[in-house]
Amino acid sequence: MNRKTIFLSCAGALLAAACLTGCGTKESFVPKHTDVTALDRPAQIFVKQVEGLSDSFWLGVDVSSVLAEEESGVVYYNEDGEVQDIFKTLKESGVNAVRIRVWNDPWDQDGNSYGGGHNDLKTAIAIGQRATDYGMGVLIDFHYSDFWADPNKQMTPKAWEGMELEEKCKALASYTKDSLNALLDAGVNVTAVQVGNETTTGMSGEKNWDSVLKLFSAGCDAVRQVSRKTNHPIEVVLHFTNPENRNQFLSFARSLDNAGVDYDIFATSYYPYWHGTLENLTSVLSEIASGYGKKVMVAEISYCYTLDDGDGSGNSVGEGANCDLTYPVSVQGQADAIRDAVNAVASCGDAGVGVFYWEPAWIPVPGDTYDARQSLWEANGAGWASSYGGSYDPNDAGRYYGGSSWDNQALFDFDGHPLPSLSVFRYLAEGAQTEIQEVALRDTEMTVRIGEEIHLPETAVVLYNDGSEKEEAVTWDASPETLAGWGVGDHTATGTLVRDAVGAYGFDPTCKCTVHILDRNFLLNYSFEEEDTSMWTITDISGTTDEIFVIDKPSDAVTGNKSMHFYSTKNVEFTVEQTVTGLEPGTYYFQITLHGGDAATQDMFIYATADGQTYTAATDVDGWTSYRSPRIEGITTTDGTITVGAHITSCPGSWGNLDDFILAPTK
């Protein structure tokens, strides 16, 4: 499955000038947030005011899939339940900007769409014209690929295959200028251009950073040329992801500055369940803004309001997802996530220029069966990928093509009606109040060792839409006998609130307690959750590994929130080990779990030393969450001392995470 991205723009004077230049007699785009509250109805969500929110702050959405959705029969409604142009509904909800991805040639040789909204230039023009008609600014997001570009893949467009770097730079510049001129000639209010999408690992098939910098410069210079020639102010955006990797982010900004890349806005994706804390987001963006004189923004955010799957195609974030759902999975939780991201960017001061929500309209296409929906995804490109996409992207689209993995994170329900969370945009500047309601029960988890007695909590936390919470008694469906029979692994108990009143719930009154039962383990801080890591010895053997540290990122961890992270622009070569003493003489096993990627060359193994003998087991990395669990059996000690560790060697650009180091007796 793919994870994708978004944008934002400049100061009020430039934005107004841009619209007046590009829109002719169309409505001028001056984003006054208080002007879009014309809908005379009470709020249905709580919204804490974002103090000092500028009128020029972009509150945007990426609706790149909307044409393919409408072509497939999807109908969108307004807040009164009436069929209405979705762009009018967005404007009424406080949205003042739209982001549109552009792929060079998302079609196979027979004219079949790769899917994902078939976002070629023609599609971008059609979407951009509709947004412009409602006075919204437009960010054009060039992927410089024929299909999805993100940290997992940056593929070269078919037409550029085999080109040397200099020729590719010229092709990119020419494509950018031709596309921009076509958009402006069509009356699209292009206020900003994104040169590449989530370019953390490269762009257009180039992974060498010096080569990527040259592509950046070619794209940025092309935008500048069009802007000067047409007298149409256009901001230039560069877009990265994973702001939780602070050092990497700062190194991007530093190298862009050293190379003299001419851009205006440093943008990041920020998914609350993947990308660290809000405090870190504000901190790293503020440091880039102050250190390099750039504006900053969140180009992409979203959050789930339900864990239900609307089209049978599977959700990127759903039941059992390995990520930290920091907000309640509810409409209010979704609104809170948006509000907090806006506040985090606005806290950067004048440099913070906006936030875009990714694909709020990507909902299920009509159909009573999966096969019926599949035919629409194939015919109209409304799914994330069609089977035809496999001709260009055989390893991803060719294997996992299907519908929307984002329908449970949309701002419209599965039938096209706007959720109350969509209105958060129009309330941010002033705040909003509504009736206090229960919205969810907080799930919980616990970790025990095999043989320890399991005591499930007596209470569960009820969450309210105003952010308050209350503990109430809960009963569990797992009996003491059931708990005692659970072995090593993850188990789930379902709890229900204990209340006398029948029907006294305005929400799902059940919650889950996930019980992680671990084997016996003699290693201290085995999954790096504790602050004290002194029991671990980390050795950068060659002195070239840029990053070896404990990262707090649940999606990269196996157990808990943290793991041992590594990444380097140069060769990776390090060990991490721990020595255990005082063991009972006997036989033990050692195991870890790891994942990672971009390791074209690698030599990785775990090892254990006891009684003068060394044991090893080879391993490797082959993609994010493609877990490996190497294991060494038969480690014998007579003096009670065993040293265990992992030895990681790999090429520049490789990365990974080590977790769950286990040293346990063999049964």
C-alpha positions as CSV (number, residue, x, y, z in Angstrom):
1,M,0.0,0.0,0.0
2,N,1.1,3.5,-0.6
3,R,1.4,6.5,1.6
4,K,1.0,9.8,-0.2
5,T,1.3,13.7,0.3
6,I,0.4,17.7,0.0
7,F,1.0,21.9,0.1
8,L,0.6,25.6,1.0
9,S,1.6,29.2,-0.1
10,C,2.8,32.7,0.4
11,A,2.0,36.2,1.8
12,G,-1.4,37.8,1.2
13,A,-0.3,40.4,-1.3
14,L,1.4,37.9,-3.6
15,L,-1.5,35.6,-3.4
16,A,-4.0,38.3,-4.3
17,A,-1.8,39.4,-7.2
18,A,-1.4,35.9,-8.4
19,C,-5.1,35.4,-8.6
20,L,-5.8,38.8,-10.3
21,T,-3.2,37.9,-12.9
22,G,-4.3,34.4,-13.6
23,C,-8.1,34.5,-13.0
24,G,-9.3,37.4,-15.1
25,T,-12.9,38.1,-14.0
26,K,-13.0,35.2,-11.6
27,E,-13.4,35.7,-7.8
28,S,-10.3,37.1,-6.3
29,F,-8.5,34.8,-3.9
30,V,-7.9,36.5,-0.6
31,P,-8.1,33.9,2.1
32,K,-10.1,35.5,4.8
33,H,-11.0,32.7,7.1
34,T,-13.8,34.6,8.9
35,D,-15.5,35.3,5.5
36,V,-16.4,31.6,4.9
37,T,-18.7,31.2,8.0
38,A,-21.8,32.2,6.1
39,L,-23.5,28.9,6.8
40,D,-25.8,29.8,9.7
41,R,-25.8,26.6,11.7
42,P,-24.4,25.5,15.0
43,A,-21.0,23.8,15.1
44,Q,-21.0,20.0,15.5
45,I,-17.4,19.8,16.7
46,F,-15.2,21.4,19.3
47,V,-12.4,23.5,17.8
48,K,-9.9,25.2,20.0
49,Q,-8.9,28.6,18.5
50,V,-5.6,28.8,16.7
51,E,-4.4,32.2,18.1
52,G,-3.0,34.6,15.6
53,L,-3.9,32.6,12.5
54,S,-2.9,34.7,9.5
55,D,-5.5,35.5,6.8
56,S,-2.9,34.4,4.3
57,F,-2.5,31.0,5.9
58,W,-3.4,28.3,3.5
59,L,-6.1,25.8,4.6
60,G,-5.9,23.3,1.8
61,V,-6.9,19.9,0.6
62,D,-5.6,17.5,-2.1
63,V,-8.6,16.3,-4.1
64,S,-6.6,14.8,-7.0
65,S,-8.8,11.8,-7.3
66,V,-12.1,13.7,-7.5
67,L,-12.6,13.5,-11.3
68,A,-12.1,9.7,-11.4
69,E,-14.4,9.4,-8.4
70,E,-17.2,11.4,-10.2
71,E,-16.6,9.5,-13.4
72,S,-17.2,6.3,-11.4
73,G,-20.6,7.6,-10.1
74,V,-19.6,9.1,-6.7
75,V,-21.9,11.9,-5.7
76,Y,-21.0,14.6,-3.1
77,Y,-23.5,16.4,-0.9
78,N,-23.5,19.6,1.1
79,E,-24.2,19.9,4.9
80,D,-27.9,20.1,4.2
81,G,-27.9,16.8,2.4
82,E,-28.3,18.3,-1.0
83,V,-26.2,17.3,-4.1
84,Q,-23.7,20.0,-4.6
85,D,-20.4,20.7,-6.4
86,I,-17.8,19.5,-4.0
87,F,-15.7,22.6,-4.6
88,K,-18.5,24.8,-3.4
89,T,-18.8,22.6,-0.3
90,L,-15.1,22.8,0.3
91,K,-15.2,26.6,0.0
92,E,-18.2,26.8,2.4
93,S,-16.2,24.7,4.8
94,G,-13.3,27.2,4.9
95,V,-10.9,25.5,2.4
96,N,-9.0,28.2,0.5
97,A,-6.6,26.2,-1.6
98,V,-6.4,22.9,-3.5
99,R,-3.4,20.7,-4.3
100,I,-3.3,18.6,-7.4
101,R,-0.7,15.9,-8.2
102,V,0.5,15.7,-11.8
103,W,2.1,12.6,-13.4
104,N,3.8,12.7,-16.8
105,D,2.1,9.8,-18.5
106,P,-0.1,7.6,-16.2
107,W,-1.4,5.5,-19.1
108,D,-0.3,2.2,-20.7
109,Q,0.3,1.8,-24.4
110,D,-3.3,1.0,-25.0
111,G,-4.6,4.1,-23.2
112,N,-5.6,2.3,-20.0
113,S,-5.2,4.3,-16.7
114,Y,-2.7,3.3,-14.1
115,G,-5.3,4.4,-11.6
116,G,-4.9,6.8,-8.6
117,G,-7.0,9.4,-10.4
118,H,-5.2,9.2,-13.7
119,N,-3.6,12.6,-12.8
120,D,-2.1,13.8,-16.1
121,L,-1.9,17.4,-17.1
122,K,-5.4,17.4,-18.7
123,T,-6.9,16.1,-15.4
124,A,-5.0,18.8,-13.4
125,I,-6.3,21.5,-15.6
126,A,-9.9,20.4,-15.2
127,I,-9.6,20.2,-11.4
128,G,-7.7,23.5,-11.2
129,Q,-10.3,25.3,-13.2
130,R,-13.1,24.2,-10.9
131,A,-11.1,25.2,-7.8
132,T,-10.3,28.6,-9.5
133,D,-14.0,29.2,-10.2
134,Y,-14.6,29.1,-6.4
135,G,-11.7,31.5,-5.7
136,M,-9.3,29.0,-4.3
137,G,-5.5,28.9,-4.9
138,V,-4.0,25.9,-6.6
139,L,-0.8,24.1,-5.8
140,I,0.5,21.9,-8.6
141,D,2.4,18.9,-7.3
142,F,4.7,17.6,-10.0
143,H,5.8,14.0,-9.1
144,Y,8.1,13.8,-12.2
145,S,7.0,10.2,-12.6
146,D,4.3,8.4,-14.5
147,F,2.8,7.1,-11.2
148,W,3.1,7.5,-7.4
149,A,6.3,9.0,-6.1
150,D,7.1,8.6,-2.4
151,P,10.0,7.5,-0.1
152,N,9.5,3.9,-1.2
153,K,9.8,4.7,-4.9
154,Q,10.9,7.5,-7.2
155,M,10.5,6.1,-10.7
156,T,11.7,7.6,-13.9
157,P,9.0,8.6,-16.4
158,K,8.9,6.3,-19.4
159,A,9.9,9.1,-21.8
160,W,13.0,9.8,-19.7
161,E,14.3,6.3,-19.4
162,G,17.9,5.9,-20.4
163,M,18.7,9.6,-20.2
164,E,21.9,10.9,-18.7
165,L,21.5,13.3,-15.8
166,E,22.1,16.5,-17.9
167,E,19.5,15.4,-20.5
168,K,17.0,14.5,-17.8
169,C,17.5,17.9,-16.2
170,K,16.7,19.5,-19.5
171,A,13.6,17.3,-20.0
172,L,12.4,18.1,-16.5
173,A,12.7,21.8,-17.0
174,S,11.0,21.7,-20.4
175,Y,8.2,19.6,-19.0
176,T,7.7,21.9,-16.1
177,K,7.5,25.0,-18.3
178,D,5.2,23.5,-20.9
179,S,2.8,22.2,-18.2
180,L,2.8,25.5,-16.2
181,N,2.1,27.5,-19.4
182,A,-0.8,25.2,-20.3
183,L,-2.3,25.5,-16.8
184,L,-2.0,29.3,-16.8
185,D,-3.4,29.6,-20.3
186,A,-6.4,27.6,-19.1
187,G,-7.0,30.1,-16.4
188,V,-5.9,28.0,-13.5
189,N,-4.9,30.1,-10.5
190,V,-1.5,28.4,-9.9
191,T,-0.1,30.0,-6.8
192,A,2.6,27.5,-6.0
193,V,4.4,24.6,-7.6
194,Q,5.9,21.6,-5.8
195,V,9.1,20.3,-7.4
196,G,8.9,16.6,-6.6
197,N,6.8,14.6,-4.1
198,E,8.2,13.2,-0.9
199,T,11.7,13.4,-2.2
200,T,13.4,12.1,0.9
201,T,15.0,9.2,-1.0
202,G,15.4,10.7,-4.5
203,M,13.5,11.9,-7.5
204,S,12.8,10.6,-11.1
205,G,14.9,7.5,-10.6
206,E,17.9,9.4,-9.2
207,K,19.1,8.4,-5.7
208,N,22.5,10.1,-5.6
209,W,21.9,13.3,-3.7
210,D,24.1,15.5,-5.9
211,S,22.1,14.4,-8.9
212,V,18.8,15.1,-7.0
213,L,20.0,18.6,-6.2
214,K,20.6,19.2,-9.9
215,L,17.0,18.0,-10.7
216,F,15.7,20.3,-8.0
217,S,17.5,23.3,-9.5
218,A,16.3,22.5,-13.0
219,G,12.7,22.4,-11.8
220,C,12.9,25.4,-9.5
221,D,14.6,27.5,-12.3
222,A,11.9,26.5,-14.7
223,V,9.1,27.7,-12.4
224,R,11.0,31.0,-11.9
225,Q,11.2,31.5,-15.7
226,V,7.5,31.0,-16.2
227,S,6.7,33.2,-13.3
228,R,8.8,36.1,-14.7
229,K,7.6,35.7,-18.3
230,T,3.9,35.7,-17.3
231,N,4.2,38.2,-14.5
232,H,2.4,35.6,-12.4
233,P,3.9,35.1,-8.9
234,I,4.4,31.4,-8.1
235,E,5.9,30.1,-4.9
236,V,8.3,27.1,-5.3
237,V,8.0,24.2,-2.8
238,L,10.3,21.3,-2.0
239,H,8.6,18.4,-0.2
240,F,10.1,15.8,2.1
241,T,8.8,13.5,4.8
242,N,9.6,12.0,8.2
243,P,10.2,15.1,10.2
244,E,10.8,12.9,13.2
245,N,14.3,12.3,11.7
246,R,15.5,15.7,12.7
247,N,19.1,15.4,11.7
248,Q,18.1,14.1,8.3
249,F,15.7,17.1,7.8
250,L,18.3,19.6,8.8
251,S,20.9,18.0,6.5
252,F,18.4,18.4,3.6
253,A,18.0,22.1,4.3
254,R,21.7,22.5,4.7
255,S,22.6,20.8,1.4
256,L,19.9,22.7,-0.5
257,D,21.4,25.9,0.8
258,N,24.9,24.9,0.0
259,A,23.9,24.0,-3.6
260,G,22.0,27.3,-4.0
261,V,18.7,25.6,-4.9
262,D,16.3,28.5,-5.5
263,Y,13.0,27.7,-3.6
264,D,10.6,29.4,-1.2
265,I,8.9,26.8,1.0
266,F,10.3,23.7,2.8
267,A,7.4,21.3,3.1
268,T,6.9,18.1,5.0
269,S,4.3,15.4,5.2
270,Y,3.0,14.9,8.8
271,Y,0.8,12.0,9.7
272,P,0.3,12.0,13.4
273,Y,0.4,8.2,13.6
274,W,3.8,8.0,11.7
275,H,5.7,11.2,12.0
276,G,6.5,12.0,15.7
277,T,5.3,14.7,18.0
278,L,3.8,18.1,17.2
279,E,6.4,19.7,19.4
280,N,9.1,18.1,17.2
281,L,7.3,19.2,14.1
282,T,7.2,22.9,15.2
283,S,10.8,22.7,16.4
284,V,12.4,21.3,13.2
285,L,10.4,23.5,10.9
286,S,11.2,26.6,13.0
287,E,14.9,25.7,12.9
288,I,14.8,25.4,9.1
289,A,12.9,28.7,8.8
290,S,15.2,30.7,11.0
291,G,18.4,29.0,9.8
292,Y,17.8,29.2,6.1
293,G,15.2,32.0,5.6
294,K,12.5,29.6,4.2
295,K,8.8,29.4,4.7
296,V,7.6,26.1,6.0
297,M,4.4,24.1,5.8
298,V,2.8,20.7,6.2
299,A,2.1,19.5,2.7
300,E,0.1,16.4,3.8
301,I,-1.9,15.3,6.8
302,S,-4.8,13.0,7.5
303,Y,-6.4,11.0,10.2
304,C,-9.0,8.2,10.5
305,Y,-12.6,8.9,11.8
306,T,-13.4,5.1,11.7
307,L,-11.5,1.8,11.3
308,D,-14.2,0.5,9.0
309,D,-13.3,-0.4,5.4
310,G,-15.7,1.1,2.9
311,D,-14.8,-0.7,-0.3
312,G,-13.2,-4.0,0.7
313,S,-9.8,-2.9,-0.6
314,G,-8.1,-2.6,2.8
315,N,-7.1,0.6,4.7
316,S,-3.6,2.0,5.1
317,V,-4.6,2.6,8.7
318,G,-7.1,0.2,10.0
319,E,-7.6,-2.7,12.5
320,G,-4.3,-4.0,13.6
321,A,-2.3,-1.2,12.0
322,N,1.2,-0.9,13.4
323,C,1.0,2.8,14.3
324,D,0.2,5.1,17.2
325,L,-3.3,6.4,16.9
326,T,-2.8,9.4,19.1
327,Y,-6.3,10.8,18.8
328,P,-9.6,9.0,19.2
329,V,-10.7,7.3,16.0
330,S,-13.7,9.6,15.6
331,V,-14.9,12.6,13.7
332,Q,-13.8,14.8,16.6
333,G,-10.4,13.1,16.8
334,Q,-10.0,13.8,13.0
335,A,-10.9,17.5,13.6
336,D,-8.4,17.7,16.5
337,A,-5.6,16.3,14.4
338,I,-6.2,18.9,11.7
339,R,-6.5,21.7,14.2
340,D,-3.3,20.7,16.1
341,A,-1.3,20.5,12.8
342,V,-2.4,24.0,11.8
343,N,-1.4,25.2,15.2
344,A,2.0,23.5,15.0
345,V,2.8,25.2,11.7
346,A,1.3,28.6,12.8
347,S,3.5,28.4,15.9
348,C,6.5,28.9,13.5
349,G,5.4,32.5,13.2
350,D,5.3,34.3,9.8
351,A,7.3,31.5,8.2
352,G,4.5,29.0,8.8
353,V,2.3,29.3,5.8
354,G,-0.2,26.5,5.7
355,V,-1.5,22.9,5.9
356,F,-3.1,20.6,3.4
357,Y,-5.3,17.6,4.1
358,W,-4.6,14.6,1.8
359,E,-7.5,13.2,-0.3
360,P,-10.6,14.0,1.8
361,A,-12.9,13.0,-1.1
362,W,-11.4,9.6,-1.9
363,I,-14.4,7.5,-0.8
364,P,-15.8,4.2,-2.0
365,V,-17.1,4.0,-5.6
366,P,-20.7,2.6,-6.0
367,G,-21.1,-1.2,-6.1
368,D,-22.7,-3.9,-4.0
369,T,-19.8,-6.2,-4.4
370,Y,-16.0,-6.0,-4.6
371,D,-16.1,-7.1,-8.3
372,A,-18.6,-4.3,-9.2
373,R,-16.3,-1.7,-7.6
374,Q,-13.2,-3.3,-9.2
375,S,-14.7,-2.8,-12.6
376,L,-15.0,0.9,-11.9
377,W,-11.5,1.2,-10.5
378,E,-10.2,-0.5,-13.7
379,A,-12.3,1.5,-16.1
380,N,-11.9,5.0,-14.5
381,G,-8.8,4.8,-12.4
382,A,-10.6,5.6,-9.2
383,G,-8.7,3.1,-7.1
384,W,-5.2,3.6,-5.8
385,A,-3.9,1.5,-8.8
386,S,-5.4,-0.5,-11.6
387,S,-4.0,-3.7,-12.9
388,Y,-2.7,-1.7,-15.9
389,G,-0.4,0.1,-13.5
390,G,1.6,-3.2,-13.3
391,S,3.2,-2.5,-16.6
392,Y,5.0,0.5,-15.1
393,D,5.2,-0.6,-11.4
394,P,5.1,-4.4,-11.3
395,N,6.3,-4.7,-7.7
396,D,3.6,-2.6,-6.1
397,A,0.7,-1.7,-8.5
398,G,1.1,-5.0,-10.3
399,R,0.6,-7.0,-7.1
400,Y,-1.7,-4.9,-4.9
401,Y,-3.9,-2.9,-7.3
402,G,-7.4,-2.1,-5.9
403,G,-9.5,0.6,-4.4
404,S,-9.0,3.4,-1.9
405,S,-6.9,2.7,1.2
406,W,-7.9,6.1,2.5
407,D,-11.7,6.0,2.6
408,N,-11.7,5.9,6.4
409,Q,-9.5,9.0,6.5
410,A,-11.7,11.1,4.2
411,L,-13.7,14.1,5.3
412,F,-16.8,12.8,3.6
413,D,-18.6,9.6,4.7
414,F,-18.8,6.5,2.5
415,D,-21.9,7.9,0.8
416,G,-20.5,11.4,0.0
417,H,-21.9,13.5,2.8
418,P,-19.5,15.9,4.5
419,L,-18.4,14.9,8.0
420,P,-18.6,17.6,10.7
421,S,-14.7,17.4,10.7
422,L,-14.7,19.1,7.3
423,S,-16.0,22.3,8.9
424,V,-12.9,22.5,11.1
425,F,-11.3,24.8,8.6
426,R,-13.9,27.5,9.0
427,Y,-13.7,27.5,12.7
428,L,-9.9,27.6,13.3
429,A,-9.5,31.3,13.5
430,E,-12.2,31.9,16.1
431,G,-12.8,28.4,17.6
432,A,-16.1,26.6,18.1
433,Q,-18.2,24.9,20.8
434,T,-20.8,22.2,20.6
435,E,-22.7,19.9,23.0
436,I,-20.4,17.7,25.0
437,Q,-20.7,14.1,23.9
438,E,-18.9,10.7,24.5
439,V,-17.0,9.7,21.4
440,A,-15.0,6.6,22.2
441,L,-13.4,4.3,24.7
442,R,-9.7,4.3,24.8
443,D,-8.1,0.9,23.9
444,T,-5.3,-0.2,26.2
445,E,-2.4,-2.7,26.1
446,M,-0.2,-4.4,28.6
447,T,3.0,-6.5,28.4
448,V,3.8,-9.5,30.7
449,R,6.3,-12.4,30.6
450,I,5.2,-15.9,30.2
451,G,4.2,-17.4,33.5
452,E,3.2,-14.1,35.1
453,E,-0.4,-13.6,36.1
454,I,-2.5,-11.3,33.9
455,H,-4.6,-8.7,35.6
456,L,-6.8,-6.8,33.1
457,P,-7.7,-3.2,34.1
458,E,-10.8,-2.7,36.1
459,T,-11.7,0.5,34.3
460,A,-11.6,2.0,30.9
461,V,-11.2,5.6,29.8
462,V,-14.3,7.3,28.2
463,L,-13.2,10.1,25.8
464,Y,-15.3,13.2,25.2
465,N,-15.4,15.5,22.2
466,D,-14.2,18.5,24.3
467,G,-11.0,16.6,25.1
468,S,-12.0,15.5,28.6
469,E,-12.0,12.0,29.8
470,K,-13.4,9.8,32.6
471,E,-12.7,6.4,33.9
472,E,-15.6,3.9,34.2
473,A,-15.9,0.3,35.3
474,V,-15.5,-2.3,32.5
475,T,-16.0,-6.1,32.2
476,W,-13.9,-8.3,30.0
477,D,-14.9,-11.3,27.9
478,A,-11.7,-13.2,28.9
479,S,-12.1,-15.5,31.9
480,P,-9.2,-16.2,34.3
481,E,-9.0,-19.6,32.8
482,T,-8.7,-18.1,29.3
483,L,-6.0,-15.7,30.4
484,A,-4.0,-18.5,32.1
485,G,-4.0,-20.5,28.8
486,W,-2.6,-17.7,26.7
487,G,1.0,-18.4,25.4
488,V,3.7,-16.3,24.0
489,G,2.3,-13.8,21.4
490,D,-0.3,-11.1,21.2
491,H,-3.8,-11.7,22.6
492,T,-6.9,-9.4,22.7
493,A,-9.6,-9.1,25.3
494,T,-12.8,-7.2,24.6
495,G,-14.2,-5.0,27.4
496,T,-17.7,-3.5,27.8
497,L,-18.7,-0.6,30.0
498,V,-20.8,-1.5,33.1
499,R,-23.8,0.7,33.0
500,D,-27.4,0.2,34.3
501,A,-29.2,2.4,31.8
502,V,-30.2,0.5,28.6
503,G,-29.2,2.3,25.5
504,A,-27.2,4.9,27.4
505,Y,-24.5,4.9,24.7
506,G,-24.0,7.4,21.9
507,F,-20.9,5.5,20.8
508,D,-19.4,2.0,20.7
509,P,-19.2,1.0,24.4
510,T,-16.5,-1.7,23.8
511,C,-12.8,-1.4,24.0
512,K,-9.8,-3.7,23.5
513,C,-6.9,-4.7,25.7
514,T,-4.0,-6.1,23.8
515,V,-1.9,-8.4,26.0
516,H,1.6,-8.9,24.8
517,I,3.0,-12.1,26.3
518,L,6.7,-12.3,26.0
519,D,9.0,-15.2,26.4
520,R,11.5,-15.1,29.3
521,N,14.2,-12.6,28.4
522,F,17.4,-11.8,30.3
523,L,18.3,-8.7,28.3
524,L,17.7,-5.3,29.9
525,N,15.7,-2.7,27.9
526,Y,15.3,-5.3,25.2
527,S,13.1,-3.0,23.0
528,F,14.7,0.3,23.9
529,E,11.6,1.7,25.6
530,E,13.4,2.9,28.7
531,E,15.4,6.1,28.8
532,D,18.5,4.4,30.2
533,T,20.3,2.6,27.4
534,S,23.7,2.3,29.3
535,M,23.4,-1.5,29.2
536,W,23.8,-1.4,25.4
537,T,27.2,-0.8,23.7
538,I,27.0,0.8,20.3
539,T,30.1,0.8,18.2
540,D,30.3,2.8,14.9
541,I,33.1,0.5,13.5
542,S,34.1,2.6,10.5
543,G,33.0,6.0,11.9
544,T,30.9,6.7,8.8
545,T,27.4,5.9,10.0
546,D,25.4,9.1,10.2
547,E,22.6,7.9,12.5
548,I,22.5,5.2,15.1
549,F,20.1,6.1,17.9
550,V,16.8,5.1,19.6
551,I,13.9,6.6,17.6
552,D,10.5,7.1,19.1
553,K,8.3,6.1,16.2
554,P,5.6,3.4,16.8
555,S,5.3,2.5,13.1
556,D,9.0,1.5,13.0
557,A,8.9,-0.4,16.3
558,V,7.9,-4.0,16.8
559,T,7.0,-3.7,20.5
560,G,6.1,-0.4,22.1
561,N,7.1,2.9,20.5
562,K,10.8,2.8,20.2
563,S,13.5,0.9,18.2
564,M,17.2,1.2,17.4
565,H,17.4,3.2,14.1
566,F,20.2,3.5,11.6
567,Y,20.7,5.5,8.4
568,S,23.7,7.0,6.6
569,T,24.6,8.9,3.5
570,K,27.9,7.0,3.6
571,N,28.6,3.3,4.5
572,V,26.8,1.8,7.4
573,E,28.9,-0.4,9.7
574,F,28.1,-0.7,13.4
575,T,27.4,-3.2,16.2
576,V,25.0,-3.0,19.1
577,E,25.5,-5.5,21.9
578,Q,24.8,-6.4,25.6
579,T,26.6,-8.7,28.0
580,V,24.5,-10.7,30.5
581,T,26.0,-12.2,33.7
582,G,24.7,-14.4,36.5
583,L,22.8,-16.7,34.2
584,E,22.0,-20.3,35.3
585,P,24.3,-22.7,33.4
586,G,22.5,-24.2,30.5
587,T,21.4,-23.6,26.9
588,Y,19.9,-20.4,25.5
589,Y,18.7,-18.9,22.3
590,F,19.1,-15.3,20.9
591,Q,16.8,-13.5,18.5
592,I,16.1,-10.0,17.2
593,T,13.6,-8.5,14.8
594,L,14.6,-5.9,12.2
595,H,13.4,-4.3,9.0
596,G,14.7,-1.6,6.6
597,G,15.5,-0.9,3.0
598,D,17.6,0.7,0.2
599,A,20.4,-1.8,1.1
600,A,21.6,-2.8,-2.4
601,T,24.7,-4.3,-0.7
602,Q,24.5,-5.6,2.8
603,D,26.2,-8.0,5.3
604,M,24.1,-8.4,8.4
605,F,24.2,-11.0,11.1
606,I,23.4,-11.5,14.8
607,Y,26.0,-13.1,17.1
608,A,26.4,-14.6,20.6
609,T,29.5,-15.4,22.5
610,A,29.6,-17.8,25.5
611,D,32.3,-20.0,27.0
612,G,34.8,-18.7,24.3
613,Q,32.6,-19.8,21.4
614,T,30.9,-17.4,18.9
615,Y,27.6,-18.3,17.2
616,T,26.2,-16.3,14.3
617,A,23.0,-16.2,12.1
618,A,22.8,-14.2,8.9
619,T,20.0,-11.8,8.2
620,D,19.1,-8.9,5.8
621,V,16.5,-6.1,5.2
622,D,14.2,-5.9,2.3
623,G,11.6,-3.2,2.9
624,W,9.7,-1.3,5.6
625,T,7.8,-3.7,7.9
626,S,9.1,-6.6,6.0
627,Y,10.3,-8.1,9.3
628,R,13.2,-10.5,9.7
629,S,13.7,-12.4,12.9
630,P,17.1,-14.2,12.8
631,R,17.6,-16.7,15.7
632,I,20.5,-18.5,17.1
633,E,19.8,-21.8,19.0
634,G,22.0,-23.9,21.2
635,I,24.1,-21.2,23.0
636,T,25.7,-23.0,25.9
637,T,27.1,-21.3,29.0
638,T,28.8,-22.8,32.0
639,D,30.0,-19.6,33.7
640,G,26.7,-17.8,33.3
641,T,27.9,-15.1,30.9
642,I,26.7,-14.5,27.4
643,T,27.3,-11.5,25.1
644,V,24.8,-11.0,22.3
645,G,24.6,-8.4,19.5
646,A,23.9,-7.4,15.9
647,H,26.4,-6.5,13.3
648,I,25.1,-4.3,10.5
649,T,27.0,-3.4,7.3
650,S,25.3,-1.9,4.3
651,C,25.7,0.7,1.5
652,P,25.1,4.5,1.6
653,G,21.4,5.4,1.7
654,S,20.4,2.3,3.6
655,W,18.3,2.4,6.7
656,G,16.6,0.2,9.2
657,N,15.3,-0.5,12.7
658,L,16.3,-3.2,15.2
659,D,14.0,-4.2,18.0
660,D,13.0,-7.0,20.4
661,F,16.3,-8.5,21.3
662,I,15.6,-11.7,23.2
663,L,17.9,-13.9,25.2
664,A,16.0,-16.8,26.7
665,P,16.5,-20.3,27.9
666,T,15.9,-23.1,25.5
667,K,12.9,-25.2,26.7
